[in-house]
Amino acid sequence: MKKIMVIINPTSGGEKALDYKVKLENKARDHFEHVEIKITEKAQDATNFAEEASRERYDAVLVFGGDGTVNEVISGIAEKDYIPKLAIIPGGTGNLITKLLEINQDIDDAIDELDFNSTNKIDIGKSNGHYFGYIFSIGSLPEAIHNVGIEDKTKFGMLAYAINTMKSVVTDQAFNIRVETENGNYIGPASHVLVLLTNYFADKKIFDEDKDGYANILILKDASILTKLSVIPDLLKGDVVVNDNIEYMKARHIKISSDSELETDVDGDKSDNLPVEIKVLGQHIEVYSQPKE
């Protein structure tokens, strides 16, 4: 008997997630004989539900939520003896992973287009004990993201993040950082560090190559507004790695430390303070999505 667990974050979809419960259940029943519905109530519920799905050997987990909820589900199934396939319906503000997988951002259309016969395998990152499916970061961006409340996210969407980010740029400061990898090290100043599991940043392709099993590391060395402005044209052109203000590396194993107490971010949620050790789990989770060309 084929089984699927449907995990719903009720604050997703503009806090209207439960309005989609019946549609999600009907979609799942078209392909699976047993459908288990789980509604999150607090942090880590999605992780606990996903762990149950792995333990009980469900064929798949369908999660309806934003990046934080998706991250919790990934944390619940990654590196388990049995890993269910993963379906994602975007219900958050950023929906970064679903955008990278080219999943429709309209909730109704995403449900209608969900194909349980088509999958792609994706890389997963692990920072200390925390998993991520898209991005690890250090700098003012994490703090700006963490300070956006659910009410502002629901009302303003991505604009809420943009406003907080612009506020943080004014007071940005560089810190000393040490990044050690199997392909070389960087020791010096930085205002931001990004570790990307793809060749995209937001919806911009910034690297020609997307080598499975490797992370792309970007270190913005200067905190000044002029430096940040100089990076924007290169980002839009996809030439960010040739910018003199950015140090670029590609690696599978990464250690990051600093003489400052710095918080980190994974997929938009607060994570451990430095130091951290990151490893890339190549082609680790099978996600329902259309085949990549």
Backbone as CSV, one residue per row, in Angstrom:
resi,resn,N_x,N_y,N_z,CA_x,CA_y,CA_z,C_x,C_y,C_z
1,MET,0.838,-1.196,0.000,0.000,0.000,0.000,0.877,1.250,0.000
2,LYS,0.644,2.132,-0.972,1.431,3.353,-1.072,0.894,4.397,-0.093
3,LYS,1.811,4.998,0.665,1.421,5.930,1.729,2.092,7.286,1.537
4,ILE,1.363,8.345,1.849,1.923,9.701,1.833,1.477,10.443,3.084
5,MET,2.378,11.228,3.648,2.048,12.104,4.761,2.004,13.539,4.246
6,VAL,0.903,14.233,4.521,0.735,15.623,4.115,0.906,16.500,5.349
7,ILE,1.947,17.350,5.346,2.242,18.225,6.480,1.875,19.657,6.095
8,ILE,0.978,20.271,6.858,0.483,21.610,6.544,0.833,22.569,7.671
9,ASN,1.472,23.682,7.328,1.679,24.769,8.278,0.490,25.725,8.145
10,PRO,-0.368,25.839,9.160,-1.601,26.631,9.016,-1.380,28.122,8.819
11,THR,-0.166,28.631,9.099,0.105,30.059,8.890,0.577,30.343,7.475
12,SER,0.715,29.310,6.645,1.185,29.490,5.273,0.053,29.962,4.358
13,GLY,0.448,30.358,3.139,-0.551,30.798,2.167,-1.329,31.999,2.629
14,GLY,-0.629,32.963,3.245,-1.334,34.134,3.775,-2.248,33.747,4.913
15,GLU,-1.802,32.750,5.702,-2.558,32.228,6.846,-3.899,31.614,6.431
16,LYS,-3.956,31.097,5.191,-5.165,30.441,4.681,-4.876,28.999,4.281
17,ALA,-3.819,28.424,4.846,-3.383,27.099,4.421,-4.457,26.035,4.594
18,LEU,-5.215,26.112,5.682,-6.207,25.064,5.941,-7.343,25.083,4.923
19,ASP,-7.480,26.206,4.195,-8.485,26.256,3.123,-8.138,25.289,1.995
20,TYR,-6.859,24.904,1.919,-6.400,24.008,0.846,-6.321,22.551,1.299
21,LYS,-6.698,22.269,2.527,-6.543,20.928,3.083,-7.254,19.873,2.232
22,VAL,-8.515,20.119,1.876,-9.282,19.141,1.111,-8.684,18.940,-0.276
23,LYS,-8.278,20.033,-0.916,-7.695,19.919,-2.257,-6.388,19.134,-2.217
24,LEU,-5.576,19.381,-1.193,-4.327,18.644,-1.049,-4.595,17.156,-0.818
25,GLU,-5.569,16.872,0.023,-5.892,15.474,0.327,-6.412,14.760,-0.914
26,ASN,-7.277,15.413,-1.673,-7.809,14.804,-2.894,-6.710,14.551,-3.923
27,LYS,-5.791,15.505,-4.038,-4.670,15.329,-4.972,-3.836,14.120,-4.561
28,ALA,-3.564,13.999,-3.276,-2.748,12.889,-2.791,-3.455,11.549,-2.999
29,ARG,-4.766,11.520,-2.817,-5.517,10.265,-2.940,-5.576,9.758,-4.384
30,ASP,-5.301,10.631,-5.343,-5.262,10.182,-6.740,-4.102,9.225,-6.988
31,HIS,-3.089,9.263,-6.090,-1.876,8.486,-6.328,-1.532,7.538,-5.184
32,PHE,-2.045,7.818,-3.991,-1.685,7.027,-2.807,-2.944,6.454,-2.153
33,GLU,-2.827,5.194,-1.694,-3.972,4.555,-1.037,-4.198,5.104,0.376
34,HIS,-3.108,5.438,1.072,-3.225,5.945,2.444,-2.676,7.366,2.513
35,VAL,-3.489,8.303,3.010,-3.082,9.713,3.134,-3.231,10.123,4.598
36,GLU,-2.132,10.528,5.198,-2.122,10.980,6.593,-1.924,12.499,6.617
37,ILE,-2.850,13.227,7.232,-2.767,14.685,7.307,-2.226,15.089,8.678
38,LYS,-1.185,15.944,8.677,-0.604,16.460,9.911,-0.600,17.991,9.859
39,ILE,-1.064,18.628,10.918,-1.104,20.091,11.004,-0.095,20.538,12.061
40,THR,0.820,21.409,11.685,1.811,21.878,12.655,1.174,22.898,13.603
41,GLU,1.658,22.884,14.847,1.192,23.845,15.846,2.325,24.659,16.437
42,LYS,3.539,24.131,16.358,4.688,24.824,16.955,5.956,24.428,16.217
43,ALA,7.051,25.110,16.544,8.343,24.815,15.923,8.723,23.361,16.148
44,GLN,9.324,22.774,15.145,9.821,21.391,15.145,8.728,20.342,14.954
45,ASP,7.456,20.741,14.891,6.407,19.765,14.607,6.643,19.108,13.246
46,ALA,6.989,19.927,12.239,7.191,19.373,10.894,8.352,18.387,10.878
47,THR,9.402,18.683,11.640,10.537,17.754,11.733,10.097,16.443,12.368
48,ASN,9.360,16.531,13.442,8.899,15.317,14.124,7.970,14.495,13.239
49,PHE,7.079,15.149,12.504,6.194,14.435,11.587,6.999,13.742,10.486
50,ALA,7.989,14.460,9.926,8.798,13.892,8.851,9.608,12.693,9.349
51,GLU,10.126,12.796,10.578,10.847,11.667,11.160,9.931,10.447,11.283
52,GLU,8.680,10.698,11.660,7.700,9.608,11.741,7.474,8.979,10.368
53,ALA,7.376,9.828,9.338,7.170,9.323,7.983,8.341,8.451,7.532
54,SER,9.547,8.859,7.906,10.723,8.054,7.575,10.717,6.742,8.347
55,ARG,10.443,6.834,9.626,10.443,5.648,10.494,9.383,4.636,10.050
56,GLU,8.203,5.136,9.634,7.109,4.267,9.220,7.157,3.943,7.729
57,ARG,8.228,4.387,7.073,8.502,4.081,5.667,7.348,4.513,4.740
58,TYR,6.905,5.761,4.926,5.962,6.352,3.969,6.672,6.511,2.622
59,ASP,5.943,6.351,1.542,6.540,6.520,0.220,6.913,7.982,-0.031
60,ALA,6.115,8.896,0.529,6.352,10.313,0.245,5.856,11.183,1.386
61,VAL,6.409,12.404,1.419,5.934,13.467,2.311,5.603,14.669,1.441
62,LEU,4.408,15.208,1.616,4.016,16.431,0.918,3.945,17.537,1.966
63,VAL,4.695,18.608,1.767,4.706,19.705,2.730,4.155,20.964,2.079
64,PHE,3.223,21.607,2.764,2.683,22.891,2.330,3.122,23.928,3.362
65,GLY,4.055,24.787,2.949,4.579,25.792,3.864,5.670,26.604,3.206
66,GLY,6.262,27.504,3.996,7.358,28.325,3.511,8.695,27.631,3.684
67,ASP,9.762,28.387,3.461,11.109,27.808,3.514,11.423,27.214,4.884
68,GLY,10.946,27.855,5.956,11.222,27.334,7.288,10.590,25.972,7.517
69,THR,9.347,25.815,7.072,8.665,24.532,7.231,9.308,23.462,6.361
70,VAL,9.654,23.831,5.129,10.337,22.880,4.238,11.663,22.454,4.853
71,ASN,12.378,23.406,5.428,13.648,23.096,6.080,13.456,22.108,7.221
72,GLU,12.388,22.284,8.011,12.108,21.355,9.107,11.857,19.943,8.577
73,VAL,11.130,19.842,7.474,10.848,18.524,6.901,12.131,17.880,6.390
74,ILE,12.960,18.664,5.708,14.247,18.141,5.237,15.067,17.639,6.421
75,SER,15.051,18.395,7.512,15.795,17.985,8.706,15.282,16.664,9.266
76,GLY,13.992,16.390,9.068,13.403,15.174,9.604,13.682,13.922,8.800
77,ILE,14.071,14.102,7.517,14.304,12.915,6.680,15.750,12.761,6.231
78,ALA,16.537,13.833,6.297,17.923,13.762,5.811,18.743,12.776,6.639
79,GLU,19.589,12.037,5.973,20.528,11.083,6.579,19.842,9.976,7.381
80,LYS,18.563,9.764,7.137,17.874,8.637,7.755,18.151,7.370,6.935
81,ASP,17.928,6.205,7.542,18.115,4.942,6.826,17.156,4.832,5.649
82,TYR,15.976,5.437,5.804,14.987,5.443,4.725,14.522,6.879,4.517
83,ILE,14.580,7.353,3.275,14.216,8.736,2.972,13.028,8.747,2.009
84,PRO,11.851,9.201,2.464,10.697,9.303,1.553,10.964,10.352,0.475
85,LYS,10.268,10.235,-0.631,10.302,11.290,-1.639,9.573,12.516,-1.080
86,LEU,9.918,13.685,-1.616,9.418,14.939,-1.058,8.643,15.734,-2.107
87,ALA,7.444,16.168,-1.744,6.656,17.086,-2.562,6.493,18.392,-1.798
88,ILE,6.598,19.521,-2.505,6.526,20.830,-1.851,5.496,21.711,-2.561
89,ILE,4.568,22.260,-1.792,3.647,23.282,-2.295,4.038,24.596,-1.625
90,PRO,4.433,25.619,-2.406,4.955,26.862,-1.813,3.862,27.670,-1.125
91,GLY,4.053,27.917,0.184,3.062,28.690,0.921,3.676,29.796,1.748
92,GLY,4.965,30.097,1.507,5.654,31.098,2.312,5.873,32.392,1.568
93,THR,6.834,33.163,2.057,7.150,34.462,1.461,8.215,34.334,0.381
94,GLY,9.300,33.631,0.695,10.388,33.503,-0.271,10.238,32.304,-1.183
95,ASN,9.894,31.146,-0.607,9.727,29.898,-1.375,10.927,29.611,-2.270
96,LEU,12.126,29.735,-1.688,13.343,29.675,-2.482,13.539,28.328,-3.175
97,ILE,13.356,27.242,-2.442,13.614,25.925,-3.026,12.643,25.637,-4.165
98,THR,11.375,25.982,-3.979,10.400,25.711,-5.035,10.666,26.556,-6.285
99,LYS,11.166,27.767,-6.104,11.519,28.587,-7.267,12.665,27.953,-8.039
100,LEU,13.650,27.415,-7.305,14.780,26.766,-7.962,14.339,25.520,-8.711
101,LEU,13.322,24.843,-8.207,12.791,23.636,-8.846,11.741,23.967,-9.896
102,GLU,11.497,25.272,-10.102,10.544,25.763,-11.098,9.135,25.247,-10.826
103,ILE,8.782,25.177,-9.535,7.427,24.828,-9.127,6.576,26.088,-9.156
104,ASN,5.393,25.988,-9.714,4.504,27.140,-9.849,4.284,27.811,-8.494
105,GLN,4.388,29.133,-8.433,4.254,29.861,-7.172,2.803,30.165,-6.811
106,ASP,1.889,29.921,-7.723,0.468,30.017,-7.395,0.052,28.710,-6.724
107,ILE,-0.562,28.799,-5.550,-0.835,27.607,-4.759,-1.753,26.635,-5.487
108,ASP,-2.858,27.136,-6.032,-3.790,26.251,-6.736,-3.120,25.585,-7.937
109,ASP,-2.358,26.372,-8.701,-1.683,25.815,-9.868,-0.615,24.804,-9.459
110,ALA,0.096,25.096,-8.362,1.137,24.167,-7.896,0.529,22.820,-7.520
111,ILE,-0.629,22.840,-6.876,-1.304,21.587,-6.518,-1.764,20.858,-7.779
112,ASP,-2.367,21.599,-8.713,-2.868,20.992,-9.952,-1.729,20.369,-10.760
113,GLU,-0.567,21.034,-10.774,0.551,20.596,-11.613,1.443,19.552,-10.942
114,LEU,1.223,19.278,-9.657,2.046,18.312,-8.945,1.954,16.946,-9.625
115,ASP,3.099,16.429,-10.056,3.169,15.168,-10.794,3.935,14.156,-9.958
116,PHE,3.239,13.138,-9.470,3.874,12.141,-8.616,4.652,11.088,-9.417
117,ASN,4.807,11.335,-10.712,5.599,10.423,-11.548,6.893,11.067,-12.030
118,SER,7.182,12.282,-11.565,8.359,13.009,-12.045,9.150,13.568,-10.868
119,THR,10.442,13.264,-10.798,11.276,13.719,-9.679,12.639,14.208,-10.145
120,ASN,13.273,15.008,-9.302,14.680,15.394,-9.431,15.361,15.162,-8.091
121,LYS,16.633,14.802,-8.110,17.394,14.680,-6.872,18.117,15.988,-6.606
122,ILE,18.111,16.438,-5.345,18.740,17.705,-4.988,19.799,17.494,-3.910
123,ASP,20.784,18.396,-3.903,21.804,18.396,-2.856,21.213,18.980,-1.574
124,ILE,21.745,18.530,-0.447,21.368,19.058,0.857,22.651,19.455,1.589
125,GLY,22.610,20.584,2.288,23.743,20.993,3.107,23.486,20.685,4.573
126,LYS,24.570,20.453,5.314,24.461,20.234,6.756,25.472,21.129,7.451
127,SER,24.973,22.055,8.271,25.816,22.975,9.033,25.724,22.583,10.497
128,ASN,26.827,22.057,11.035,26.776,21.424,12.358,25.638,20.404,12.329
129,GLY,24.599,20.577,13.124,23.507,19.607,13.102,22.278,20.077,12.356
130,HIS,22.397,21.185,11.582,21.242,21.778,10.920,21.328,21.583,9.408
131,TYR,20.232,21.159,8.805,20.200,20.901,7.370,19.621,22.096,6.626
132,PHE,20.036,22.250,5.358,19.434,23.280,4.514,19.400,22.793,3.073
133,GLY,18.413,23.314,2.337,18.230,22.867,0.966,18.646,23.873,-0.076
134,TYR,19.034,25.088,0.373,19.372,26.125,-0.606,20.548,26.994,-0.181
135,ILE,20.464,27.632,1.009,21.460,28.649,1.321,21.817,28.676,2.807
136,PHE,23.103,28.879,3.067,23.655,29.198,4.389,24.249,30.591,4.265
137,SER,24.047,31.442,5.278,24.590,32.795,5.166,25.016,33.351,6.514
138,ILE,25.934,34.328,6.431,26.412,35.074,7.597,26.406,36.543,7.212
139,GLY,26.010,37.417,8.139,26.027,38.852,7.874,24.718,39.485,8.278
140,SER,24.465,40.698,7.802,23.257,41.417,8.212,22.001,40.812,7.622
141,LEU,22.143,40.080,6.519,20.970,39.478,5.895,20.237,38.530,6.840
142,PRO,20.922,37.631,7.545,20.204,36.769,8.490,19.423,37.549,9.537
143,GLU,20.069,38.579,10.119,19.399,39.366,11.153,18.175,40.071,10.590
144,ALA,18.295,40.593,9.353,17.162,41.270,8.722,16.006,40.306,8.514
145,ILE,16.315,39.076,8.109,15.277,38.070,7.886,14.601,37.679,9.192
146,HIS,15.413,37.462,10.239,14.861,36.991,11.507,13.955,38.018,12.164
147,ASN,14.176,39.299,11.872,13.401,40.351,12.518,12.092,40.664,11.805
148,VAL,11.762,39.915,10.755,10.486,40.102,10.066,9.461,39.154,10.669
149,GLY,8.372,39.727,11.218,7.347,38.912,11.874,6.353,38.334,10.889
150,ILE,5.568,37.358,11.344,4.571,36.701,10.490,3.562,37.712,9.958
151,GLU,3.155,38.682,10.808,2.152,39.670,10.390,2.667,40.513,9.227
152,ASP,3.949,40.967,9.317,4.532,41.763,8.235,4.729,40.926,6.982
153,LYS,5.138,39.653,7.153,5.318,38.781,5.993,3.993,38.579,5.264
154,THR,2.928,38.387,6.028,1.619,38.179,5.425,1.148,39.434,4.699
155,LYS,1.393,40.599,5.290,0.897,41.856,4.744,1.742,42.372,3.587
156,PHE,3.079,42.280,3.728,3.955,42.927,2.751,4.756,41.952,1.877
157,GLY,4.790,40.666,2.235,5.532,39.699,1.433,7.020,40.015,1.404
158,MET,7.628,39.862,0.207,9.069,40.073,0.073,9.484,41.499,0.395
159,LEU,8.547,42.467,0.269,8.867,43.861,0.587,9.289,43.995,2.047
160,ALA,8.712,43.185,2.926,9.083,43.244,4.345,10.550,42.895,4.533
161,TYR,11.036,41.889,3.798,12.449,41.523,3.864,13.324,42.630,3.266
162,ALA,12.875,43.204,2.152,13.661,44.240,1.486,13.846,45.453,2.377
163,ILE,12.778,45.866,3.073,12.855,47.036,3.953,13.855,46.788,5.079
164,ASN,13.776,45.631,5.711,14.686,45.314,6.808,16.126,45.200,6.327
165,THR,16.303,44.651,5.123,17.652,44.507,4.578,18.273,45.867,4.316
166,MET,17.512,46.805,3.747,18.036,48.140,3.476,18.402,48.850,4.772
167,LYS,17.625,48.647,5.818,17.948,49.244,7.116,19.282,48.707,7.637
168,SER,19.519,47.414,7.447,20.725,46.801,7.990,21.975,47.206,7.220
169,VAL,21.824,47.504,5.909,22.978,47.880,5.085,23.665,49.122,5.628
170,VAL,22.870,50.058,6.158,23.421,51.326,6.648,24.405,51.092,7.789
171,THR,24.140,50.104,8.629,24.982,49.854,9.802,25.883,48.630,9.633
172,ASP,25.990,48.123,8.405,26.827,46.949,8.158,28.271,47.182,8.587
173,GLN,28.882,46.157,9.130,30.296,46.204,9.480,30.983,44.941,8.990
174,ALA,32.246,45.068,8.622,33.026,43.894,8.235,33.537,43.191,9.486
175,PHE,33.720,41.881,9.369,34.266,41.075,10.454,35.382,40.220,9.884
176,ASN,36.250,39.741,10.745,37.309,38.845,10.290,36.774,37.424,10.224
177,ILE,37.074,36.732,9.142,36.520,35.410,8.896,37.616,34.455,8.434
178,ARG,37.445,33.201,8.773,38.340,32.146,8.277,37.472,31.067,7.640
179,VAL,37.664,30.836,6.342,36.921,29.817,5.607,37.922,28.792,5.093
180,GLU,37.775,27.557,5.556,38.695,26.487,5.166,37.932,25.438,4.360
181,THR,38.484,25.063,3.202,37.858,24.048,2.352,38.930,23.124,1.785
182,GLU,38.477,22.041,1.152,39.425,21.127,0.517,40.048,21.725,-0.742
183,ASN,39.492,22.861,-1.199,40.007,23.504,-2.416,40.676,24.851,-2.145
184,GLY,41.023,25.119,-0.890,41.683,26.369,-0.558,41.001,27.074,0.605
185,ASN,41.663,28.101,1.112,41.176,28.822,2.285,41.069,30.318,2.006
186,TYR,40.243,31.000,2.809,40.201,32.465,2.808,40.285,32.935,4.247
187,ILE,41.221,33.842,4.505,41.345,34.460,5.828,41.395,35.967,5.626
188,GLY,40.415,36.693,6.183,40.399,38.134,5.989,39.052,38.729,6.314
189,PRO,38.836,39.986,5.881,37.586,40.679,6.214,36.417,40.182,5.373
190,ALA,35.210,40.307,5.920,33.992,39.951,5.192,32.817,40.682,5.816
191,SER,31.848,41.060,4.986,30.596,41.598,5.517,29.459,40.602,5.328
192,HIS,29.604,39.717,4.347,28.630,38.656,4.119,29.354,37.407,3.630
193,VAL,28.830,36.254,4.024,29.286,34.984,3.478,28.043,34.199,3.065
194,LEU,28.017,33.758,1.812,26.913,32.955,1.302,27.445,31.601,0.859
195,VAL,26.779,30.535,1.246,27.090,29.187,0.776,25.840,28.692,0.065
196,LEU,25.908,28.573,-1.265,24.755,28.223,-2.092,24.890,26.801,-2.622
197,LEU,23.797,26.050,-2.592,23.817,24.692,-3.116,23.417,24.627,-4.578
198,THR,23.265,25.790,-5.201,22.844,25.853,-6.593,23.622,26.957,-7.287
199,ASN,23.422,27.110,-8.588,24.068,28.198,-9.316,23.163,29.419,-9.440
200,TYR,22.094,29.452,-8.636,21.189,30.597,-8.613,21.252,31.298,-7.265
201,PHE,21.116,32.636,-7.280,20.881,33.407,-6.070,19.582,34.158,-6.287
202,ALA,18.575,33.852,-5.442,17.195,34.279,-5.705,16.825,33.743,-7.086
203,ASP,16.380,34.610,-8.030,16.008,34.093,-9.347,17.063,34.411,-10.394
204,LYS,18.273,34.783,-9.950,19.340,35.134,-10.882,20.368,34.016,-10.964
205,LYS,20.677,33.587,-12.192,21.730,32.603,-12.412,23.070,33.323,-12.337
206,ILE,23.888,32.988,-11.332,25.142,33.716,-11.141,26.372,32.860,-11.439
207,PHE,26.165,31.572,-11.743,27.262,30.716,-12.189,26.780,29.911,-13.381
208,ASP,27.658,29.718,-14.370,27.282,28.897,-15.514,27.154,27.436,-15.118
209,GLU,28.013,27.004,-14.194,28.085,25.597,-13.834,27.349,25.325,-12.520
210,ASP,26.602,24.237,-12.501,25.966,23.786,-11.270,26.444,22.360,-11.029
211,LYS,27.581,22.225,-10.394,28.215,20.917,-10.214,27.612,20.221,-9.012
212,ASP,26.902,19.137,-9.245,26.218,18.436,-8.164,27.201,17.974,-7.108
213,GLY,26.801,18.147,-5.852,27.642,17.702,-4.748,28.590,18.761,-4.228
214,TYR,28.588,19.954,-4.833,29.461,21.038,-4.401,28.637,22.266,-4.024
215,ALA,29.155,23.044,-3.081,28.545,24.316,-2.719,29.337,25.460,-3.347
216,ASN,28.639,26.523,-3.726,29.269,27.752,-4.202,29.385,28.713,-3.027
217,ILE,30.615,29.174,-2.747,30.880,30.046,-1.606,31.201,31.449,-2.111
218,LEU,30.447,32.431,-1.657,30.672,33.828,-2.020,30.970,34.619,-0.752
219,ILE,32.094,35.337,-0.755,32.480,36.153,0.391,32.568,37.608,-0.066
220,LEU,31.657,38.444,0.432,31.706,39.881,0.144,32.638,40.508,1.165
221,LYS,33.752,41.036,0.687,34.846,41.416,1.584,34.661,42.770,2.258
222,ASP,33.871,43.675,1.657,33.759,45.042,2.164,32.327,45.314,2.603
223,ALA,32.161,46.126,3.655,30.826,46.413,4.188,30.231,47.701,3.642
224,SER,30.975,48.460,2.847,30.498,49.782,2.443,29.332,49.686,1.459
225,ILE,28.491,50.713,1.480,27.354,50.760,0.563,27.845,50.826,-0.880
226,LEU,28.943,51.557,-1.137,29.485,51.653,-2.495,29.884,50.280,-3.025
227,THR,30.473,49.463,-2.161,30.859,48.115,-2.587,29.623,47.299,-2.947
228,LYS,28.589,47.385,-2.103,27.366,46.628,-2.382,26.741,47.086,-3.692
229,LEU,26.750,48.392,-3.932,26.205,48.905,-5.185,27.012,48.419,-6.383
230,SER,28.323,48.259,-6.205,29.165,47.797,-7.311,28.890,46.341,-7.666
231,VAL,28.379,45.584,-6.693,28.106,44.171,-6.928,26.808,43.972,-7.712
232,ILE,25.844,44.895,-7.553,24.522,44.716,-8.147,24.558,44.536,-9.663
233,PRO,25.282,45.390,-10.447,25.304,45.170,-11.901,25.862,43.804,-12.288
234,ASP,26.916,43.365,-11.591,27.487,42.058,-11.894,26.524,40.932,-11.546
235,LEU,25.757,41.121,-10.465,24.763,40.122,-10.084,23.700,40.007,-11.168
236,LEU,23.233,41.136,-11.678,22.197,41.133,-12.706,22.696,40.508,-14.005
237,LYS,23.996,40.673,-14.290,24.577,40.093,-15.504,25.001,38.642,-15.322
238,GLY,25.032,38.179,-14.077,25.500,36.820,-13.822,27.008,36.715,-13.782
239,ASP,27.712,37.846,-13.575,29.182,37.859,-13.550,29.723,38.150,-12.162
240,VAL,28.977,37.798,-11.126,29.340,38.213,-9.774,30.682,37.634,-9.335
241,VAL,31.076,36.476,-9.847,32.315,35.852,-9.374,33.562,36.577,-9.873
242,VAL,33.427,37.481,-10.862,34.594,38.221,-11.343,34.727,39.570,-10.654
243,ASN,33.812,39.919,-9.774,33.877,41.180,-9.053,35.023,41.141,-8.048
244,ASP,35.863,42.177,-8.058,37.042,42.214,-7.184,36.678,42.226,-5.701
245,ASN,35.471,42.614,-5.378,35.051,42.677,-3.975,34.515,41.352,-3.452
246,ILE,34.513,40.333,-4.318,33.978,39.028,-3.932,35.029,37.942,-4.080
247,GLU,35.170,37.147,-3.036,36.017,35.954,-3.075,35.100,34.758,-3.345
248,TYR,35.485,33.935,-4.325,34.635,32.815,-4.723,35.383,31.497,-4.601
249,MET,34.712,30.487,-4.037,35.267,29.141,-3.941,34.157,28.126,-4.153
250,LYS,34.542,26.910,-4.493,33.597,25.799,-4.637,34.143,24.632,-3.840
251,ALA,33.303,24.021,-3.002,33.809,22.967,-2.125,32.681,22.078,-1.631
252,ARG,33.077,20.925,-1.086,32.128,19.990,-0.468,32.180,20.044,1.051
253,HIS,33.364,20.350,1.584,33.553,20.400,3.030,34.092,21.776,3.404
254,ILE,33.409,22.459,4.328,33.710,23.854,4.629,33.700,24.064,6.140
255,LYS,34.751,24.705,6.646,34.794,25.118,8.044,34.854,26.641,8.078
256,ILE,33.988,27.256,8.886,33.953,28.717,8.976,34.053,29.123,10.443
257,SER,34.995,30.030,10.738,35.180,30.511,12.099,35.505,31.996,12.073
258,SER,35.414,32.633,13.246,35.689,34.062,13.349,36.075,34.385,14.780
259,ASP,36.766,35.513,14.955,37.059,35.961,16.315,35.910,36.787,16.887
260,SER,34.823,36.951,16.089,33.607,37.635,16.554,32.496,36.615,16.752
261,GLU,31.539,36.949,17.623,30.388,36.081,17.819,29.346,36.416,16.758
262,LEU,29.237,35.564,15.753,28.376,35.836,14.616,27.308,34.761,14.488
263,GLU,26.072,35.202,14.267,25.002,34.231,14.045,24.964,33.840,12.577
264,THR,24.406,32.674,12.310,24.296,32.185,10.944,22.832,31.902,10.627
265,ASP,22.597,31.643,9.345,21.246,31.451,8.849,21.235,30.271,7.881
266,VAL,20.217,29.396,7.991,20.031,28.344,6.998,18.609,28.437,6.457
267,ASP,18.510,28.623,5.140,17.212,28.704,4.454,16.260,29.695,5.113
268,GLY,16.807,30.826,5.597,15.962,31.876,6.148,15.672,31.778,7.620
269,ASP,16.213,30.755,8.300,15.986,30.608,9.736,17.298,30.681,10.506
270,LYS,17.227,31.245,11.708,18.413,31.390,12.550,19.002,30.024,12.877
271,SER,20.342,29.959,12.829,21.035,28.710,13.137,22.131,28.981,14.159
272,ASP,23.146,28.115,14.217,24.196,28.231,15.221,25.072,29.455,14.996
273,ASN,25.630,29.983,16.075,26.702,30.960,15.943,27.976,30.244,15.498
274,LEU,28.896,31.009,14.903,30.179,30.423,14.515,30.920,29.921,15.747
275,PRO,31.770,28.882,15.578,32.185,28.238,14.326,31.194,27.178,13.859
276,VAL,31.232,26.904,12.527,30.393,25.852,11.967,31.222,25.007,11.003
277,GLU,30.766,23.791,10.813,31.348,22.895,9.819,30.229,22.458,8.884
278,ILE,30.421,22.679,7.603,29.388,22.408,6.599,29.849,21.280,5.687
279,LYS,28.936,20.361,5.395,29.221,19.355,4.376,28.035,19.274,3.425
280,VAL,28.330,18.950,2.176,27.301,18.851,1.154,26.970,17.382,0.930
281,LEU,25.687,17.064,1.034,25.193,15.714,0.764,24.656,15.709,-0.662
282,GLY,25.448,15.210,-1.596,25.110,15.277,-3.013,23.959,14.380,-3.415
283,GLN,23.013,14.961,-4.217,21.892,14.197,-4.774,21.197,13.381,-3.686
284,HIS,20.841,14.039,-2.598,20.474,13.337,-1.367,18.968,13.083,-1.222
285,ILE,18.130,13.996,-1.722,16.692,13.857,-1.555,16.014,13.944,-2.927
286,GLU,15.048,13.051,-3.146,14.301,13.022,-4.404,13.035,13.852,-4.233
287,VAL,12.907,14.897,-5.078,11.806,15.851,-4.951,10.924,15.766,-6.185
288,TYR,9.618,15.757,-5.963,8.681,15.761,-7.100,8.739,17.107,-7.811
289,SER,9.188,17.081,-9.063,9.282,18.286,-9.880,9.559,17.845,-11.312
290,GLN,9.415,18.779,-12.236,9.641,18.461,-13.630,11.123,18.255,-13.911
291,PRO,11.471,17.337,-14.810,12.891,17.068,-15.103,13.610,18.321,-15.566
292,LYS,14.864,18.491,-15.073,15.689,19.616,-15.513,16.278,19.316,-16.880
293,GLU,16.344,20.369,-17.715,16.930,20.185,-19.048,18.451,20.107,-18.942
